[in-house]
Amino acid sequence: MSFQKPRKGNPLQLTVDQHFHTAHAIDQFSDDDGYVEVFDLNSGAVLKRRKRAKVFCAKRNWDERAERGYMVSIESQFHDQIDNHRSFADRDHRAISRYLALWRLRHRFHLERASAAPLNGVTGECLSQEEQEILEKKHVGYVNELGQIPSRQLAGAQIQIGIDQIMVGLGGVRWGLLYAGNGDFLSADCYHEFCFIPISPKYAYAGGFEDRSLAYDQVAEINKKSIASAQEFYFGNTLSACPVA
């Protein structure tokens, strides 16, 4: 499904390329030149891509209210956890769980874009594209001329509601910090079943574990699960340094 392009020049600087996994998190895997290696499951090719490459993004899939609103605090709290390693007792486990929920939902809407939702008995407003963009920039919802809730607004709201629903199951999860002493972790494009978040080539959060160091064969087993979790690609700093069982 295509996305609605903003007006020429994007004068209100609406976000078009939206990361389902944050650029900051991806950057933890970057080499000295700012690249990660991406294995494309469709072509079998290994690609070198920067953190803001299109492969990591959806195209204007949720609205600015979501992108610049509630998603920011979830991302910021998670970034604080990966930038500042804390003890198991002092770790913000809920912040990690909320980020995984956000990642899962954004990735789901990346794979299956929402459609506009018709409202019975509502005629809608004949707003110009400029007027629509002004409202979106101000985080104000509207009904389009067809009497529909635009797909971006719907996705933004459904993701927000979905996070609370997922947190019913994830709210009690405690996250251990795993260290890959030998070999590196790779990361799937998302983890929908596996409670696992690689945060660098050497570190990963694992739900239900205590902090621990892993042997080479254990890293290989986890990387195998990451590859099985991937739907379009997986990535790492240097994929040849990532053992796979």
Sequence and secondary structure as in RCSB ss.txt:
>XXXX:A:sequence
MSFQKPRKGNPLQLTVDQHFHTAHAIDQFSDDDGYVEVFDLNSGAVLKRRKRAKVFCAKRNWDERAERGYMVSIE
SQFHDQIDNHRSFADRDHRAISRYLALWRLRHRFHLERASAAPLNGVTGECLSQEEQEILEKKHVGYVNELGQIP
SRQLAGAQIQIGIDQIMVGLGGVRWGLLYAGNGDFLSADCYHEFCFIPISPKYAYAGGFEDRSLAYDQVAEINKK
SIASAQEFYFGNTLSACPVA
>XXXX:A:secstr
      STT TT    EEESS HHHHHTT  TTSEEEEEETTT  EEEEETT GGGEEES S HHIIIIIHHHHH
HHHHHHHHS   TTTS HHHHHHHHHHHHHHHHHHHS    EE TT       HHHHHHHHHTT     TTSEE 
HHHHHHHHHHHHHHHHHHHHTT  EEEEEESSS   EES  SSS EEE SSSEEEEET  SEEE HHHHHHHHHH
HHHH SSEEEES GGGS   
